[in-house]
Amino acid sequence: MTTNEDNSAKAKRVALIENIIATLFAVIGVGVLCTLIYLSLPAFGGISDLPEYYAPAKLILEGHGPDGYTLKGLEEAQHRLYPSMGQRIVPLFVPPQGLALLTPIAVVPPEVMRHVWKFLLAACLAVAIFLLKKTFSLNYKQTCYLLAAIGLSDAAYNSLRIDQLAPILLLSYIGAIYCLEKKQDVGAGLFLALFVLKPQQLLPFLAYLAGAKRLKALAVCAAVFALLSIIAFAPMGTVGISNYMALVSAPSSVPYMQPELNPTIRGQLLRLFPQSATTIFTVTSALYLATIALGAFVGWKFRNRDNALRIGALGFTPLALVASMHCHTYDLLLLVPTIIMIFNDSVIPFGQIWKLAVMLGTIVFVLPMSIEIQHNYLLKGGQLNPWFFLLLPLGIALFIRAWRQSPTTESENTASGSL
């Protein structure tokens, strides 16, 4: 064999070994996630948030829609449908339009739905990973490591364990980015409409798209929202809307939201100064509105860039989540596109120090470290949320880096070169 043939054969062997190692990591990550979720199934009544969505949907089908936004109505329905909950109650904070989207789940019997819902969330996560692969042109090895990272993350684990909506939101987010980059505005608008389930996480990104002049997709999203509003109003009426507004604004609802556990500015301030909750809610609400305005401005700044959407996902989304009014750790699945872009340099080249810092920082978001932080520190009164103190500097640093170093389009380069 010639030297070139030797090198080629050696390269193939190395590539094969690397792929085998990557496959093992993926199998371990997915296997651990599936095992932990399976072990959590018997604890359904004590941990699942599915009754939060299923009971109000069932009340709509039974002709008692407005009761789904009252604690008394929810308690009766949840305990009737899921006796294993005991005295536990999970209030619904999804807006009526989101409830209209969820109502079909009540057609399935409650005991069957608990398994169907878990499968649906897992399927949404799987499709989201597929779209991540397609969007960022990940190869086999990179996809395997992505599977391993998501499988071992606290975000995926807790969202599937307690039946939260985060996988649907990740699918909505990456699906919208994928369709927008493919100039498929209708598909993007439909994906964006899924964010009606948790609109507080949608508004900054919508503002960014508005600033970037992605108006066709926003028009489709608005049309779907209007349709869902009409569908929701039929069984709810003014009484249901009033009940919803009263529930989300009532001080008695705050303990159910657990904002002090959020890795956000609001969450950290509540841990330090719980006696100033009213002031903190007012200040952080104003900060959230300012973040929405910032999103529109940043989108406008990058509106002519070929990679405007990726710049937003990289440099704005992390900051928007930290400034959000409500964001649990499972909602941090929305950071997956950002982390991918840090490691594959698809928008801005990142040095090894950056990548090492992100790898070390994500340790506290990985099992079992995250479980220790949650149960043995935060839930026992720890005042400093380590997730917040990692997300805040990351969000600020990425925003500054994207603002200063994002590449320009070819047309902009040409224009600047001619001056």
N, C-alpha and C positions, 0 to 999 in steps of 0.2 A: 504494500500500500504506500502511496505517496504521502508526503507530509500533510497536504491539504485534505486527503481522505482521512488520515488519522485525526486531524483536528475536527473534521466534520462528524466523525463517529463519536469522538469524545464529547462534542457539543450536544449531540443527540442523547447520549447517556446522561449527561448533566441535566438536560431539559427533562428527561424522563423521571429522574430522581426528584427534581424540584416539583414536578407535577404530582408525583406520588405523595410527597410530603404535604403539598397543598391540599390534596384530596383527603388525607388523614385529618388535617386540621378542620376541614369542612365537615367531615363525618363526626368528629368529636364535638364541634360546636352545635351542629343540628341535633346530634344525639343527646347531648346534655340538656338542650332546650326541651326536646320532646319528652325526655325522662322526667324533668322537673315539672312540666305541665301535667303529665300523666299522674304524678304523685300528688298534685294539688287538686285533682278532680273530686275526691271525697270531701274536701273543705268548701265546696261550692257555696253553701248557704252562708258561711261566715266571711267569705272574701269576694264573691263575684259581684260585679256591677251590672250584669245583665238584667236583673230585676228593675234597675233604674230605667231601662229602655223598654223592656217587655211589658211591665205592668201598665204604664200610661198608654202604650199602643193597644193593649187589651181593653182598657177602659174606653178608648175611642170606638172600637168595634162593638162594645157593649152599649154605646150610646151615652157614656158618661165622661166624655173627653175633658171638660174643664176640671174634673176631680184629679186629673193626672198632675196638676200643678198645685195641689194642696197637700200638706204633710199628712193630714188625716186620710184623704182619699188614697194617697200612695201607700200609706201603712196598711190599710185594709186590703188593698189589691195585692200588694207584694206578699203579705203573709198568707193570703188565700191561695195565691198561685204557687208560692214557694215556701211551704211551711218550715223547711230546714233553715230559714233565715232567723228563726227565733224572734227576739225582740228588735233585731236590727232593721234599719230603714235606710234606703239610699234615694235621696231626693233627685228629681230630674231637673237639670239645669240646661239641657239642650233646648234651643228655642223652638217654637211651634213649627217653623218650617222644617227643621231637622227631624222633629217628631213625625211630621207627615211623611218624610222619607223613610223612617223606621217602622211605620205602622204595619206594613205587610208581614213583619216577623211574627205578629200576634196570631196569624192564621195557623201557624204550626203549634201543636200542643207544647206547653211550657217545659215538660221534662225532655221532650225531643229537641226543643229549641236550644237548650243549654249545650247540647253537643253540636248541633248545626251551626250555632253562633261561633263556637270555638273554631270549627272547621272553616267558616267564612272568614274570620279574622286571619287565620293561618294562610288561607288562599290569597287574601289581599296582600299579605306580607310577601308571599312567594311571587306574585305578579309584580309587586313593586321592585323586588330584587331583580327580576327579569328586565324591567324597564331601566333600572339603574345600569345594568350590564349593557343594554342597547344604547342608552344615552351617552355613556362615557366610554363606549367601545372597549370594555374590559375583556381581557383574554381569559383563558381557562383558569390559569393560576390566580389571577387577580380576583376572579369571581369566587373561587374557593375560599380565599382569605376573607372576602366580604361576607360569605356565608358563615364562616367561623366567627368573625367579629360580631355580627348581628346575633348569632345564636348564643353567644356568651355574654351579651349585653344585658344590663338591667332593664333597658327600655323595652326590648322584645320580650324578655321574661315576664315582667310585670304587666305589660299590656295584654299578653295572652293568658297569664295566670288569673287576672281579675276581670278579664273580658272587656277591656277598655277599647276605645275607638282609634288608638294611635296608628295601627296598621292601615286603616282606611284613610287616615289623613296623609300618611306617607305616600300611599298610592295616588291620592288626589294631587299631592304636591309634585312628585316626580312625573306623574302622567301629564300634568299640565305643562311642565318644562319640556318633556319629550315632544308633545304635540305642537307647542309653540315653536320649537326649533325646526319642526317639520312643516311649518306653515299650515297646520291643521287647526284652525281657530275654533271650529265647532267642537271637536274633540277636546281641545284645551278648556273651553268653557264648561263642558259637561264634567270634566275632572275637577275643575275649580268649584263647581257647585256642591261637591261633596263636603267642602269645608263649612257648609251651613250647619254641620253637626257640632262644630266648635269655631264659631265665627271670630272669636277673639284671636285665634291664631291665623286667620285668613286676612284680616284687614290690612296689616302692614305689607303683606305680599301683594294684595290687590292694589294698594296705593303705589307700590313700586311698578306694577304693570301699567297702571294709569299714567304714571310719569314717563314710562318707556313707550307710551302710545300703543300698547297692545289692546286697542279698543274693541276690535271684533270679538275677541275671546271674552272680554269683560261684558260685552253686550249679550252674548249667549248665556254667560253666568247670571246676569241680571234677569234675563228672561226666565231661566229656570227658577230663580229665587222668587220671582213674581208668581209663577205657576204654583210653586209650593206654598206660597202665602195664601193663595186662593183655596188650595186643597186643605190647608190647615184651618182656615177660618170657618169652613163649613161645619165641622164637628165641634169646634172650639167656641166660636162666636166671641163677642166682646168680653164675656165672663171669663173664658179660658185665657184670653190675652191678658186681661187684668190680673188673673191669678198668677200667671207667669211673671209679670212685672213685680208683683208683690212678693213672690217667692224669692226671686234673685236679689231683691233689694232688702229683704228682711234681715236684721241682725241675727235672728235665730238660725238663719241658713248658713252663716259663716262657718260654724264648726264642722258642718258636713263637707264644705269645700276644702278644708284643711289648707288654706293658703300659706300657712307658716311652714309647710313642708316643701313648697315650691322653690326651685333653684333660681329665683328671680329677685330683683331688687325689693319688690313688695314682700316676698317671703322672708328674706334676710332681715329686713327692718322689723317685721312682726316678731321675729325671734328675739331681737335685741330690745325692742320697745313695745311689748304687747299692750301696755296701758295706753299707748298712743295710736290705737288701731284706726280710729276715725280719721285722724290727720294723715296717717300713712296711706289709707285708701284714697283720700282726696289727692294727695301729692302724686302717688304712683299712677292714678288714673290720668292726671294731667301729663305725666311723663309718657304714658302710653299714647295719648293723643299726639304728643310731640313726635313720637317715634313713627306714627302713621304719616305725619307731615314730612318727616325726614325721608321716609320711604319714597314718597312721591318725588321729592327733590333729587334723591339719588338715582331713581329711575329715569328722570329727565336728563340728568347729567350723562348717563350712559346710553341714552336712547338710540344713538347712532352707531353703537358698537356692535360688531358681529356677534360677540359673546355676552351681550347685555344680561341675558337671563342667568348665565353662570356667574357673572360678577355679582348679581344680586343674591344668589344662593350662597356664594362664598363670603361676600363682604357685608351683607346686610341681615340675612336671616338669623345668624347667631345673636347679634345685638338685639334684634326684634324679640327673640324668645326671652332673653334676659330681662327686657323691659316690659314683657307681657304682663297683663293683669292676672293671668292664671295659666300656669304651665307646670305640670308634674313631670317627673323624670321619664315616664313612659312616652311623653310627648316629644322627648328629645330624639326620637327616631327621625324627626325632621332634619336633624343635623347630619344624617348619613351622606347626602350629596355633598355637603361642605367638606366632610372628612375625606371623601373620595378625591375631591379636587385638590386637597392639600398634598395627597400622596401620589397622584398621577400627573400633576402639573398641567392639567388641561386648560387652565386659564392663566395662572401666574406661576413661574418656577419657585419652588420653596426649597431652601437649603436643608442639609441634613440636621442642623440644629433645630430648625422648625419642626421637622418630622419627628425627631427624637422627643422634643418637648410635648408634642401632641400625643405620642405613644405613651409616655410616662403619665401624662395628665389623664388619659382615658382609663387608667387602671382603676380609679375610684368609681367608674361607671360599669365595671365588669364584675360578674359573679366570681367568687362569693363576697368580694370586698364591698360591693354596693349593699348587700343584705346586712352586713355588719354595721355599716354606716346608718342605714335606715332604722334597724331594730334596736341596736345597742348604743346608739348615740342620739340621733335626731328624735326618735320617739321617746327617749328618756330625758329630753330637755336640753340637749346640746345646743349652744347658742350660735355657733358658727357653722354654716352649711358649706361643707367642702365643695359640693357641686357648684354652688354659686360662685365661690372664689376661684374656681377654674374657668367657668363659663364667661364671667365678666371680662377678665383680661383677654381671653381668647376672642370674644366678640369685638372688643375695642381694637385689638391688634389686627384682626382680619379686616375690619372696616378701614383702618388707616392704610393698611397695605394695599387693599383693593383700590382705594381712592387715589393713592399716589402712583402705583405701579401697574395698574391694569393696562394691557396693550391696546393701542388704538387700531381702528380699521385701516385698511389699505388706502381708502379715500382720504382719511384724515392725515395719514402719513404723507401722502402726495401733496395735499394742500399745505401742510406745514413746511414741506421741503421747498415749495415754490415761493415762500415768503422771503 
